Amino acid sequence: MCRILDNNRGLSLIELVVTMVILTILASLILPSAQMASRRTKEIELRRNLRDIRTAIDDYKKNYDKAMVDNKIVQTLGKNGYPATLELLVEGDDFGGVVKEKKKFLRRIPKDPFHKAQEGDPAWGMRSYVDEPDSTSWGGDDVFDVYSLSEGTAIDGTKYKDW
């Protein structure tokens, strides 16, 4: 029976270097795709949060208009049926007694994943009904629309604030 003796039980320096080069190449290929996936996830979250807020604003307006049609609210000059603030969507409104309890449209105001608001700063940019469609300053009368305050650019090349 033939016995092979192997006195070299470790790895050579060349084997270690080749292994490290292969691992480095693999890591350099995986890291950008992981970063892109993270960014894509944040963009999906931003779109969902904008849709949730805008849907809540539209639902508020529908309830206000229904109360107007049912003659439960008197038409007020300068009032167009949009919520005065985003917080009103969370706190709720009874529309002049149309419903027994305040109707709430959001559990909480969603966060913008690309804009970290400081204490006292607004979390979202807002436009009122009388503002221009691309206005970056809020008239303060009501909340007709919201937009991201982030200056970043999306994967598709558009600005987050234009969504």
N, C-alpha and C positions, 0 to 999 in steps of 0.2 A: 504494500500500500504506500502510496506516495503522499508525503506530507509537505505542504507549502508553509514555510515560516514567513510571517509578516512582522517585521520589526518596526515598521512605520505605521503607527496607529493614529496619527493626527492628520490634519489637513495641511497641505503646503500653502505657502504664501500666494502663489499664483491662483490656486483654487479659491481662496478667500477673496482675492481681488476680483476675479471673474464673477463670483457670487454677488459681491457688493455692486458691481457695475450693472448686473442684470436687475437687482432689486431697485437700484436708483432709476433705471429706465422705466421699470414698471410703475414706480411711485410717481414719476414725472408725467406718465400717461393718465394715471388714475386721479391725481389731485385736481387738475382743471375740470374734469367731468364731475367730480364731487362738488366743487365750488359752483358749477353751473346748475347742478341739481338743487343745491341750497337756494340759489338765487331764484330759480324757477318756482320753487315752493313758496318763497316770500311773495313773488308776483301773483301766484294763484291766491294766496291769502289776501293780498291787497285788493284784487278784483272782487273776491267774495265779500270782503268788508265794505267796499264801496257799494256793491249791489245790495247788501243787507241794509245799509243806512238809507240808500235811495228808495228802496222798497218801503221802508218804514215811513219815510217822508210822504211817499205817494199814498200809503194807507191812511196816514193822518189826514191828508187832503181829501181823500174819498169820504172819510167819516165826517169831516167838516162840511163837505158839499151835501152829504145825505142829511145832515142836521139842518142845513139851509133849506133844502127841498121840503123837509118835513115841518118847516117853519118853527123849529125849536131854537134857532139862533137868529137874531136880528142882524141884517146886513149892516156892517160898520164900514164907514169910509176909511180907506187905507188898509183894511184887513182883507187878505186874499185867501185865507184858509191854510196857509203853510205854518208849521210850528215856529214859535218865536225863537227857540233855541234847540240845540240837539238834546239838552238835558230834559226838555219837555217830552221827548219821545220815550225817555226812561221813566220819568216821574208819572207820566200819564195825564190825561185830560178827560173831563166829563162832558165837554161840549155843551155847556150850559144846561146840564141836567138831562141830556139825551140818554145817557146810561147811568145806572145807579152808582157804580163805582168808577173810578178813573180808569180809562182804557189805556193800557201801556203798549207801546209798539216795539220797544227794544228792552232786553234785560239789562244790557250795559252798552255803552258806546264802544264799538270795536276800535282796536288800536291800528295805527298805520305802521306796518312792519319796516318801512324804509325811513320814517321820520320819528325820531325819538324826541317827543315834546318835553321841554323843561317845565319845571313847576311854574304854573301861571300862564304858560304859553298854550295856544290852542292846539289841539291834537290834529285837527283837520282844517283845511281852508274851506270857507263857506261863501256862498253867493245868495243874495236875496232875490226875490222875484223881480225887482226893479233894476238889478245890476245887469251889466252887459254879460253875454254868455262866456266871454273869456276874461272877465274881470278877476283881478287878484286881490281886491279889497272888498270886504263885506260891508254892505249898506247898513246892516244891523236891524232891519225891519223884520225879517223872517229868515228861515233857512229853506231855500228853494233847491239848492244843490250843494254837494260837498266834493272836494278834490284833495289829492295828496299834496302836502307841503314839501315833499322831497324834490330836490333838484336833479335827482338821478335819471339815468336813461335805461330803459328796459332792454331786454334781450332783442326785441324786434325793432329797436331804434327809436321808439317814441319816448316822450318824457312822461314820467309817472304823474306829474301834475296835470297832464292833458287827458288822463283816463276818465 
